[in-house]
């Protein structure tokens, strides 16, 4: 199969900002061998066991980090590494949300409910909302319908970047100032990709939060929720999101 990498410069299409990118492969699936098609299908297949395994490991690490910190009586030298670790696991849960948006975890309504409960709801988002944004990004990449392209504009997304400006940007994330902007960016009113067949009803999300509120109230665990979930979620986790986005979608 011929690719743009093998073409002389005169035949490589010129890319104009704001227009769809050309396909890097010249041809369609008919140009692939049966073996290649089978391998691609295998790579794109869903894996519920692997999804549950990664979610279990993430929550286990979070639980151990909390237990060790409480055992150390919330000493700062123990607490700070603990919330760093928890923020990395929150980032992993975010990656699971991404995987499920592509149906790589589950392909049923019940499975998506499990995925929402284990990964999305704790991060204050839903897989359905995330999928609308993310899959629109894939479908309309680099156009006016690409929500990521439209959102990631301006000074804070343009490189080269002065070092002091980058530090200032990360400090605003660390202070939790950009949390609402992040949450807003994972939801959009337009739905260019159509209704998600496995979407979990909104009332279940509301029931999840009401149930968690009751549990935290009855167990008097609001302090733990604040120090071990809300703080890393609104500070370090925001930095991880920013860093990943800058590395993947920078503008020059």
Beta strands, then each sheet from edge to edge (+ up, - down):
end
